[in-house]
């Protein structure tokens, strides 16, 4: 009879009711397929990679864009070289698809008129001001877990492998893009992040060193984020 | 009728850790509210001399209700057990058509298959091999039964009831008839109060906010059960920390949307407590939820992808705001002003389901940098100017007028700056970065 009656023999587990989940889901999926519909999370339109908006970069990245459900580290040699503009086409695309973008502890104000010029939707922007590293990482983790948030951009002051792994797990849970800006010195260390890019200014363009790409290869290329705006 | 009995053998100790007896009683009342989410018929037996308490839930009716969702009794009992586990009370369960039968099976502490009986004959079978000592009868009554050469409950139940009454007295006979369902058990059912207020008094003052989380979890479990039993939700609740001879600390914890999920209530409280500096040790913890609201149908709408996403977004916003403060979680807007530092503003964090504000006419302006410095910074004359000037002269009407020539400048590092030459005060300033 009742399996649950004696917890000493079969410990009551907090997720016990979820056991029926996958079967229920499968049954629902089949039922819905017959009706010509599908379950929300099986959305085939949700890409595994998010096109960057730069053909040369898409071509260099495994999957043809920013990996989703993963952590990406960006290590610019200086501020003001186009390190943020590099993300804007992808962020605008997420906004158009109805997803939010969370900015956690940015070093300056993401300037609303500029964001709008790049096609971002300000009502799908979430700005979180956190002071210390633990709070920044905690907030990033919360945001990454939320499927409504398509990308989380964070500027943590300090980071180690354990914390990157935690964020990686959160990104996998939420299926979102976790973009971390780190000082260029971090390029010397290894990291569990799925994609690591070193950025520097080169002849008015942005030189990208792909230091690590999960399932891909290292590579170097130049894109012109500022040019994208003028065009 | 099918009764689930939850036996809490160390309840007095686990509920109040040596505190006053009324603390254990209050904890049992809260636990009864927790139980109300599973059954409208809940009864309790307060802790006895050994500190053991009982909780009865009639789940025969709930089984009909939860049936289509959870399949069979196992699933319902499992859900109940899973919900009880994090509250930290040792417990054993018994399932039987009578309250006394369920309690007896719970006391027997037998393997799971033997602790559940759904029909009177099955109950008879389960009881038969158990020792007489498990009967809820005074010690001397059991001694009398054993004196008559009886060892097992089955042997006793095999005797005619008239003979039992004659030989062992009316108390024993009445108890056995209740055990078998031949007589009605007088149970007093728990009624949900019209206002929720639950209190937990500590045996010794608590000095850390972290130590409040576990007792709080028990109170909030009661709140969730209470709300579910009434099919209501709340949008805020008050957490009261009582101090010795000092005004209590009151925290109002708000949700962006009506909810009734204890885990969500707890997560919000955790953030608030983490940020709180206790003015004094805490003697007691109280949870009050005065305003009951209609629950939102949205939360259970399995098929509405968008609604579910917004719900999740709202929960994240709640959590962030609870830990960081609402002013540190917001969104941005642009404003129709030519002055760069006034061409934007902050807005409240996006509300789930909020419609995008209608686009207002904004001045058409040349390209702007992604980063704006909070305050322009004085710099030396830039080395290289790539574009400009763009003259911005505005604000004469409100006294904050400016007259500047903006340029795109490049530094040796390749960084591109948005700089201006101040036409009034002179001098060069950096105002943004083309990040």
Boltz contact constraints between the chains, C-beta under 6 A:
constraints:
  - contact:
      token1: [A, 1]
      token2: [B, 113]
      max_distance: 6.0
  - contact:
      token1: [A, 1]
      token2: [B, 116]
      max_distance: 6.0
  - contact:
      token1: [A, 2]
      token2: [B, 73]
      max_distance: 6.0
  - contact:
      token1: [A, 2]
      token2: [B, 74]
      max_distance: 6.0
  - contact:
      token1: [A, 2]
      token2: [B, 77]
      max_distance: 6.0
  - contact:
      token1: [A, 2]
      token2: [B, 95]
      max_distance: 6.0
  - contact:
      token1: [A, 2]
      token2: [B, 112]
      max_distance: 6.0
  - contact:
      token1: [A, 2]
      token2: [B, 116]
      max_distance: 6.0
  - contact:
      token1: [A, 3]
      token2: [B, 74]
      max_distance: 6.0
  - contact:
      token1: [A, 3]
      token2: [B, 112]
      max_distance: 6.0
  - contact:
      token1: [A, 4]
      token2: [B, 77]
      max_distance: 6.0
  - contact:
      token1: [A, 4]
      token2: [B, 78]
      max_distance: 6.0
  - contact:
      token1: [A, 4]
      token2: [B, 81]
      max_distance: 6.0
  - contact:
      token1: [A, 5]
      token2: [B, 93]
      max_distance: 6.0
  - contact:
      token1: [A, 5]
      token2: [B, 112]
      max_distance: 6.0
  - contact:
      token1: [A, 5]
      token2: [B, 115]
      max_distance: 6.0
  - contact:
      token1: [A, 5]
      token2: [B, 116]
      max_distance: 6.0
  - contact:
      token1: [A, 6]
      token2: [B, 112]
      max_distance: 6.0
  - contact:
      token1: [A, 6]
      token2: [B, 115]
      max_distance: 6.0
  - contact:
      token1: [A, 7]
      token2: [B, 81]
      max_distance: 6.0
  - contact:
      token1: [A, 9]
      token2: [B, 112]
      max_distance: 6.0
  - contact:
      token1: [A, 12]
      token2: [B, 81]
      max_distance: 6.0
  - contact:
      token1: [A, 12]
      token2: [B, 82]
      max_distance: 6.0
  - contact:
      token1: [A, 12]
      token2: [B, 85]
      max_distance: 6.0
  - contact:
      token1: [A, 14]
      token2: [B, 82]
      max_distance: 6.0
  - contact:
      token1: [A, 16]
      token2: [B, 78]
      max_distance: 6.0
  - contact:
      token1: [A, 16]
      token2: [B, 82]
      max_distance: 6.0
  - contact:
      token1: [A, 17]
      token2: [B, 79]
      max_distance: 6.0
  - contact:
      token1: [A, 40]
      token2: [B, 305]
      max_distance: 6.0
  - contact:
      token1: [A, 78]
      token2: [B, 413]
      max_distance: 6.0
  - contact:
      token1: [A, 78]
      token2: [B, 415]
      max_distance: 6.0
  - contact:
      token1: [A, 79]
      token2: [B, 433]
      max_distance: 6.0
  - contact:
      token1: [A, 80]
      token2: [B, 415]
      max_distance: 6.0
  - contact:
      token1: [A, 80]
      token2: [B, 416]
      max_distance: 6.0
  - contact:
      token1: [A, 80]
      token2: [B, 417]
      max_distance: 6.0
  - contact:
      token1: [A, 80]
      token2: [B, 433]
      max_distance: 6.0
  - contact:
      token1: [A, 80]
      token2: [B, 434]
      max_distance: 6.0
  - contact:
      token1: [A, 80]
      token2: [B, 435]
      max_distance: 6.0
  - contact:
      token1: [A, 81]
      token2: [B, 414]
      max_distance: 6.0
  - contact:
      token1: [A, 81]
      token2: [B, 415]
      max_distance: 6.0
  - contact:
      token1: [A, 83]
      token2: [B, 435]
      max_distance: 6.0
  - contact:
      token1: [A, 84]
      token2: [B, 370]
      max_distance: 6.0
  - contact:
      token1: [A, 84]
      token2: [B, 435]
      max_distance: 6.0
  - contact:
      token1: [A, 108]
      token2: [B, 371]
      max_distance: 6.0
  - contact:
      token1: [A, 108]
      token2: [B, 373]
      max_distance: 6.0
  - contact:
      token1: [A, 109]
      token2: [B, 372]
      max_distance: 6.0
  - contact:
      token1: [A, 111]
      token2: [B, 368]
      max_distance: 6.0
  - contact:
      token1: [A, 111]
      token2: [B, 370]
      max_distance: 6.0
  - contact:
      token1: [A, 111]
      token2: [B, 372]
      max_distance: 6.0
  - contact:
      token1: [A, 112]
      token2: [B, 332]
      max_distance: 6.0
  - contact:
      token1: [A, 112]
      token2: [B, 334]
      max_distance: 6.0
  - contact:
      token1: [A, 112]
      token2: [B, 344]
      max_distance: 6.0
  - contact:
      token1: [A, 113]
      token2: [B, 334]
      max_distance: 6.0
  - contact:
      token1: [A, 113]
      token2: [B, 343]
      max_distance: 6.0
  - contact:
      token1: [A, 113]
      token2: [B, 368]
      max_distance: 6.0
  - contact:
      token1: [A, 114]
      token2: [B, 368]
      max_distance: 6.0
  - contact:
      token1: [A, 114]
      token2: [B, 369]
      max_distance: 6.0
  - contact:
      token1: [A, 114]
      token2: [B, 370]
      max_distance: 6.0
  - contact:
      token1: [A, 116]
      token2: [B, 334]
      max_distance: 6.0
  - contact:
      token1: [A, 122]
      token2: [B, 332]
      max_distance: 6.0
  - contact:
      token1: [A, 122]
      token2: [B, 333]
      max_distance: 6.0
  - contact:
      token1: [A, 123]
      token2: [B, 350]
      max_distance: 6.0
  - contact:
      token1: [A, 123]
      token2: [B, 356]
      max_distance: 6.0
  - contact:
      token1: [A, 125]
      token2: [B, 331]
      max_distance: 6.0
  - contact:
      token1: [A, 125]
      token2: [B, 332]
      max_distance: 6.0
  - contact:
      token1: [A, 127]
      token2: [B, 330]
      max_distance: 6.0
  - contact:
      token1: [A, 127]
      token2: [B, 332]
      max_distance: 6.0
  - contact:
      token1: [A, 128]
      token2: [B, 320]
      max_distance: 6.0
  - contact:
      token1: [A, 128]
      token2: [B, 329]
      max_distance: 6.0
  - contact:
      token1: [A, 129]
      token2: [B, 328]
      max_distance: 6.0
  - contact:
      token1: [A, 139]
      token2: [B, 320]
      max_distance: 6.0
  - contact:
      token1: [A, 142]
      token2: [B, 316]
      max_distance: 6.0
  - contact:
      token1: [A, 142]
      token2: [B, 319]
      max_distance: 6.0
  - contact:
      token1: [A, 146]
      token2: [B, 312]
      max_distance: 6.0
  - contact:
      token1: [A, 146]
      token2: [B, 313]
      max_distance: 6.0
  - contact:
      token1: [A, 146]
      token2: [B, 316]
      max_distance: 6.0
  - contact:
      token1: [A, 147]
      token2: [B, 309]
      max_distance: 6.0
  - contact:
      token1: [A, 148]
      token2: [B, 309]
      max_distance: 6.0
  - contact:
      token1: [A, 148]
      token2: [B, 312]
      max_distance: 6.0
  - contact:
      token1: [A, 148]
      token2: [B, 313]
      max_distance: 6.0
  - contact:
      token1: [A, 201]
      token2: [B, 414]
      max_distance: 6.0
  - contact:
      token1: [A, 229]
      token2: [B, 367]
      max_distance: 6.0
